[in-house]
Amino acid sequence: VVKDELATMLEDPQVSLKKIPILFLSNKMDLPAAATPAETMKALELEKITDRPWNIAPCDALKGEGVEEATKWLVDCMLKLQVEGR
């Protein structure tokens, strides 16, 4: 389902033309059965997204772990786009 929704989102003209970065929050990393970021990347075929920056941020939202770093990555990407005039 997520893979299909991602494909639909990337095909939307408002998204595809702007080349905005995509942040994936890989939550529940505290659980033993949680998929690793590499497993998530493979399952979603993220290596096929080559026209924009993307990042998978492992996190534990309940503890707040990884969320700040993920948000910083997204802010840094958006600031870079602003400087580049995109």
Order of alpha helices (4+ residues) and beta strands (2+ residues): alpha-alpha-beta-alpha-beta-alpha
